[in-house]
Amino acid sequence: MAFVSYGGLSGGLRAVEALRVVFAELHTVTVRDTVSFHMAYQRFDADGEPHDKAGPSAAATTLLDQLVWWSRPLRAARARSPYGQ
């Protein structure tokens, strides 16, 4: 599970941290890095394009790389031994 958040000064990061605990109880693996848009209403132009494309792009690459990394061993583990059996 990966998170993309937006909001005020924290960019929704506090909400993401609260959700990590919820998803742990659902036996879901969450990746550490997130894509966060602090003060989102100031980060995008009138067409919805980010003013700074490099920052979110780099964060998304890191997040997706981690998500792909975790998906491979978890898929193999589920094939060998389905969860809960």
DONUTI-660773 format. One record per residue: x, y, z of N, C-alpha, C in turn; residue number from 1. Coordinates in pm, 1 decimal, m for minus. Example, Ala and Ser with C-alpha at 12.3 -4.5 7.8 and 13.67 -1.06 7.14 Angstrom:
+----------+----------+----------+----------+----------+----------+----------+----------+----------+-----+
:     n_px :     n_py :     n_pz :    ca_px :    ca_py :    ca_pz :     c_px :     c_py :     c_pz : num :
+----------+----------+----------+----------+----------+----------+----------+----------+----------+-----+
:   1319.0 :   m569.0 :    780.0 :   1230.0 :   m450.0 :    780.0 :   1320.0 :   m330.0 :    780.0 :   1 :
:   1285.0 :   m225.0 :    708.0 :   1367.0 :   m106.0 :    714.0 :   1290.0 :      3.0 :    787.0 :   2 :
+----------+----------+----------+----------+----------+----------+----------+----------+----------+-----+
***
This chain:
+----------+----------+----------+----------+----------+----------+----------+----------+----------+-----+
:     n_px :     n_py :     n_pz :    ca_px :    ca_py :    ca_pz :     c_px :     c_py :     c_pz : num :
+----------+----------+----------+----------+----------+----------+----------+----------+----------+-----+
:     85.0 :   m115.3 :      0.0 :      0.0 :      0.0 :      0.0 :     90.0 :    122.1 :      0.0 :   1 :
:     57.4 :    217.3 :    m82.0 :    131.6 :    343.1 :    m89.1 :     33.0 :    457.2 :    m75.3 :   2 :
:     82.5 :    570.7 :    m26.9 :     m4.1 :    684.9 :     m0.3 :     38.7 :    806.9 :    m80.5 :   3 :
:    m59.0 :    878.3 :   m132.9 :    m40.2 :   1010.9 :   m190.8 :   m131.0 :   1101.7 :   m108.7 :   4 :
:    m74.2 :   1209.6 :    m54.1 :   m154.0 :   1294.5 :     33.9 :   m142.4 :   1440.8 :     m5.8 :   5 :
:   m237.2 :   1517.2 :     41.3 :   m233.7 :   1661.8 :     19.8 :   m300.6 :   1728.3 :    138.6 :   6 :
:   m272.8 :   1854.6 :    156.7 :   m335.5 :   1926.6 :    265.9 :   m259.7 :   2052.0 :    301.4 :   7 :
:   m270.1 :   2091.6 :    427.9 :   m208.9 :   2214.0 :    476.7 :    m59.5 :   2200.3 :    494.7 :   8 :
:    m10.0 :   2251.1 :    605.7 :    134.5 :   2252.0 :    628.9 :    195.3 :   2112.9 :    629.9 :   9 :
:    124.3 :   2016.4 :    683.8 :    179.6 :   1880.9 :    689.2 :    153.2 :   1803.6 :    560.8 :  10 :
:     74.8 :   1858.2 :    471.9 :     47.0 :   1791.0 :    345.3 :    m26.0 :   1659.3 :    362.3 :  11 :
:   m100.9 :   1645.6 :    471.7 :   m174.6 :   1521.7 :    494.6 :    m89.5 :   1411.6 :    555.5 :  12 :
:     34.3 :   1442.0 :    590.6 :    125.0 :   1339.0 :    642.9 :     76.8 :   1281.7 :    775.1 :  13 :
:     14.7 :   1362.5 :    857.3 :    m38.7 :   1310.4 :    984.2 :   m150.5 :   1210.5 :    958.7 :  14 :
:   m232.4 :   1238.7 :    860.4 :   m338.5 :   1144.7 :    824.6 :   m279.9 :   1014.2 :    772.9 :  15 :
:   m175.2 :   1024.3 :    692.6 :   m109.3 :    904.2 :    640.8 :    m53.2 :    821.1 :    756.4 :  16 :
:     10.5 :    886.2 :    853.0 :     66.4 :    812.4 :    967.1 :    m43.8 :    743.5 :   1046.3 :  17 :
:   m158.6 :    806.2 :   1060.6 :   m271.3 :    742.2 :   1128.9 :   m322.9 :    623.1 :   1048.1 :  18 :
:   m325.0 :    636.2 :    916.3 :   m373.2 :    526.8 :    831.3 :   m278.5 :    407.2 :    830.8 :  19 :
:   m149.6 :    429.4 :    850.6 :    m55.0 :    317.3 :    854.6 :    m93.0 :    217.1 :    963.4 :  20 :
:   m135.4 :    267.0 :   1078.5 :   m176.1 :    180.2 :   1189.4 :   m301.4 :    101.6 :   1150.7 :  21 :
:   m395.1 :    167.7 :   1085.6 :   m517.5 :    101.4 :   1042.0 :   m484.8 :    m10.4 :    943.8 :  22 :
:   m400.1 :     19.0 :    845.6 :   m367.8 :    m81.1 :    745.3 :   m284.0 :   m195.2 :    802.2 :  23 :
:   m203.0 :   m167.6 :    904.0 :   m129.4 :   m276.1 :    970.5 :   m227.4 :   m375.2 :   1032.3 :  24 :
:   m335.9 :   m325.8 :   1090.2 :   m437.0 :   m414.2 :   1147.8 :   m509.1 :   m495.7 :   1040.7 :  25 :
:   m505.7 :   m447.9 :    918.6 :   m565.8 :   m521.1 :    806.1 :   m463.5 :   m610.9 :    736.5 :  26 :
:   m345.9 :   m626.3 :    799.8 :   m237.7 :   m709.6 :    747.4 :   m189.5 :   m661.9 :    610.8 :  27 :
:   m182.9 :   m531.5 :    596.5 :   m137.1 :   m470.6 :    472.1 :      1.7 :   m411.1 :    492.7 :  28 :
:     92.1 :   m438.2 :    400.5 :    225.9 :   m379.2 :    406.1 :    218.5 :   m241.2 :    342.1 :  29 :
:    269.1 :   m140.3 :    412.8 :    273.5 :     m5.9 :    356.6 :    418.6 :     32.0 :    330.9 :  30 :
:    442.1 :    104.8 :    223.6 :    577.8 :    151.9 :    195.2 :    601.4 :    280.4 :    272.2 :  31 :
:    725.5 :    305.2 :    306.6 :    761.9 :    417.6 :    392.1 :    741.9 :    553.0 :    323.8 :  32 :
:    790.8 :    567.7 :    203.5 :    785.3 :    696.9 :    135.8 :    644.9 :    725.6 :     84.1 :  33 :
:    614.1 :    854.3 :     73.4 :    484.9 :    898.2 :     21.6 :    507.1 :   1007.6 :    m82.2 :  34 :
:    401.9 :   1038.8 :   m154.9 :    399.1 :   1158.8 :   m238.1 :    305.8 :   1253.4 :   m165.0 :  35 :
:    356.5 :   1369.4 :   m128.0 :    278.5 :   1462.9 :    m47.3 :    282.7 :   1601.9 :   m109.5 :  36 :
:    167.7 :   1663.7 :   m113.0 :    156.8 :   1799.5 :   m165.2 :    119.2 :   1892.7 :    m50.3 :  37 :
:    219.4 :   1956.3 :      8.7 :    196.0 :   2053.5 :    114.6 :    126.7 :   2175.4 :     54.1 :  38 :
:     27.9 :   2225.0 :    122.3 :    m45.8 :   2343.0 :     77.2 :    m81.7 :   2326.9 :    m71.3 :  39 :
:   m153.1 :   2221.7 :    m99.5 :   m180.8 :   2178.5 :   m236.6 :   m239.1 :   2287.8 :   m324.4 :  40 :
:   m321.9 :   2372.1 :   m268.5 :   m385.7 :   2477.1 :   m350.2 :   m284.7 :   2574.4 :   m409.2 :  41 :
:   m161.7 :   2576.9 :   m354.9 :    m57.0 :   2664.0 :   m409.3 :     39.2 :   2588.6 :   m500.4 :  42 :
:     26.3 :   2459.0 :   m509.7 :    122.8 :   2376.5 :   m582.5 :     85.8 :   2350.7 :   m728.0 :  43 :
:    m35.9 :   2388.3 :   m767.3 :    m83.3 :   2357.6 :   m902.6 :   m129.9 :   2484.2 :   m973.0 :  44 :
:   m116.1 :   2483.9 :  m1106.3 :   m164.9 :   2598.0 :  m1184.0 :   m313.4 :   2580.1 :  m1215.4 :  45 :
:   m369.2 :   2671.2 :  m1292.0 :   m512.6 :   2668.5 :  m1323.3 :   m553.7 :   2544.4 :  m1400.9 :  46 :
:   m459.6 :   2480.8 :  m1470.8 :   m490.1 :   2360.3 :  m1547.5 :   m465.8 :   2232.3 :  m1468.4 :  47 :
:   m427.5 :   2246.9 :  m1340.1 :   m402.6 :   2129.3 :  m1257.5 :   m262.7 :   2073.0 :  m1269.8 :  48 :
:   m176.5 :   2143.5 :  m1339.4 :    m37.2 :   2098.3 :  m1353.8 :     45.3 :   2148.5 :  m1235.7 :  49 :
:    133.1 :   2063.5 :  m1180.1 :    215.7 :   2110.5 :  m1068.4 :    316.2 :   2215.7 :  m1114.0 :  50 :
:    337.2 :   2316.8 :  m1030.2 :    438.6 :   2419.6 :  m1059.0 :    577.5 :   2356.5 :  m1059.1 :  51 :
:    603.7 :   2266.8 :   m964.7 :    732.0 :   2196.4 :   m954.4 :    708.6 :   2050.8 :   m991.7 :  52 :
:    741.8 :   2013.5 :  m1113.3 :    718.6 :   1875.7 :  m1158.3 :    827.3 :   1780.5 :  m1110.4 :  53 :
:    946.5 :   1831.9 :  m1087.0 :   1058.6 :   1744.8 :  m1050.2 :   1039.7 :   1682.5 :   m912.7 :  54 :
:    996.1 :   1760.5 :   m815.0 :    980.5 :   1709.3 :   m678.9 :    880.5 :   1595.5 :   m669.5 :  55 :
:    755.5 :   1616.7 :   m712.4 :    657.7 :   1508.0 :   m707.9 :    696.3 :   1388.7 :   m794.9 :  56 :
:    760.6 :   1415.2 :   m907.8 :    803.5 :   1305.9 :   m995.5 :    907.5 :   1218.2 :   m926.4 :  57 :
:   1004.8 :   1279.8 :   m860.7 :   1107.6 :   1203.3 :   m789.2 :   1045.3 :   1125.2 :   m674.2 :  58 :
:    953.5 :   1188.2 :   m600.5 :    886.6 :   1119.6 :   m489.3 :    803.6 :   1002.5 :   m540.5 :  59 :
:    734.3 :   1021.2 :   m652.2 :    652.9 :    913.0 :   m708.8 :    740.8 :    798.2 :   m756.9 :  60 :
:    854.7 :    828.8 :   m815.6 :    946.6 :    723.3 :   m860.3 :    993.7 :    640.6 :   m741.8 :  61 :
:   1033.1 :    706.0 :   m633.6 :   1077.4 :    635.5 :   m513.6 :    964.8 :    548.5 :   m458.4 :  62 :
:    845.5 :    606.6 :   m445.8 :    730.6 :    534.2 :   m393.8 :    698.6 :    412.0 :   m479.7 :  63 :
:    694.1 :    429.3 :   m610.1 :    660.1 :    318.0 :   m699.4 :    769.3 :    211.4 :   m701.4 :  64 :
:    895.6 :    252.0 :   m692.1 :   1004.7 :    153.8 :   m683.9 :    990.0 :     67.4 :   m559.8 :  65 :
:    956.3 :    129.5 :   m446.0 :    936.6 :     52.5 :   m323.1 :    814.9 :    m38.8 :   m335.5 :  66 :
:    709.3 :     10.8 :   m393.3 :    588.4 :    m69.2 :   m409.4 :    615.3 :   m191.6 :   m496.7 :  67 :
:    687.7 :   m173.4 :   m604.9 :    723.2 :   m285.9 :   m691.8 :    812.8 :   m384.3 :   m617.2 :  68 :
:    911.0 :   m331.9 :   m540.7 :   1001.4 :   m419.8 :   m466.2 :    922.7 :   m508.6 :   m370.6 :  69 :
:    830.6 :   m451.5 :   m293.0 :    751.7 :   m528.8 :   m198.1 :    655.7 :   m625.1 :   m268.3 :  70 :
:    604.7 :   m587.6 :   m384.0 :    506.2 :   m673.4 :   m451.1 :    565.2 :   m807.2 :   m493.8 :  71 :
:    690.8 :   m808.2 :   m531.7 :    752.5 :   m932.9 :   m579.3 :    766.2 :  m1038.4 :   m470.1 :  72 :
:    830.1 :  m1009.2 :   m355.9 :    839.0 :  m1114.2 :   m253.5 :    703.4 :  m1149.7 :   m192.9 :  73 :
:    613.1 :  m1053.8 :   m182.2 :    482.1 :  m1086.0 :   m126.8 :    402.0 :  m1175.1 :   m221.3 :  74 :
:    413.9 :  m1151.6 :   m350.9 :    345.7 :  m1238.1 :   m447.6 :    399.8 :  m1380.2 :   m439.2 :  75 :
:    531.3 :  m1393.9 :   m430.2 :    592.9 :  m1526.0 :   m419.1 :    550.9 :  m1594.3 :   m289.1 :  76 :
:    546.4 :  m1520.3 :   m179.8 :    506.0 :  m1578.1 :    m51.3 :    360.8 :  m1624.6 :    m54.6 :  77 :
:    273.3 :  m1546.7 :   m115.7 :    132.2 :  m1588.0 :   m126.6 :    118.6 :  m1714.1 :   m210.0 :  78 :
:    199.6 :  m1728.3 :   m313.9 :    192.6 :  m1847.7 :   m398.6 :    238.8 :  m1971.8 :   m321.3 :  79 :
:    345.4 :  m1955.8 :   m240.8 :    396.5 :  m2069.4 :   m163.1 :    305.3 :  m2105.7 :    m48.0 :  80 :
:    253.1 :  m2006.3 :     19.1 :    174.3 :  m2030.0 :    138.9 :     69.1 :  m1921.3 :    151.8 :  81 :
:    m51.8 :  m1946.5 :    101.3 :   m157.4 :  m1844.9 :    110.6 :   m177.1 :  m1800.1 :    255.3 :  82 :
:   m195.4 :  m1671.4 :    273.3 :   m207.3 :  m1612.8 :    405.9 :   m326.4 :  m1671.2 :    481.3 :  83 :
:   m303.4 :  m1705.1 :    606.5 :   m410.7 :  m1754.5 :    691.0 :   m432.5 :  m1905.3 :    683.8 :  84 :
:   m346.0 :  m1975.7 :    611.4 :   m362.5 :  m2122.0 :    601.7 :   m244.7 :  m2193.0 :    660.0 :  85 :
+----------+----------+----------+----------+----------+----------+----------+----------+----------+-----+
***
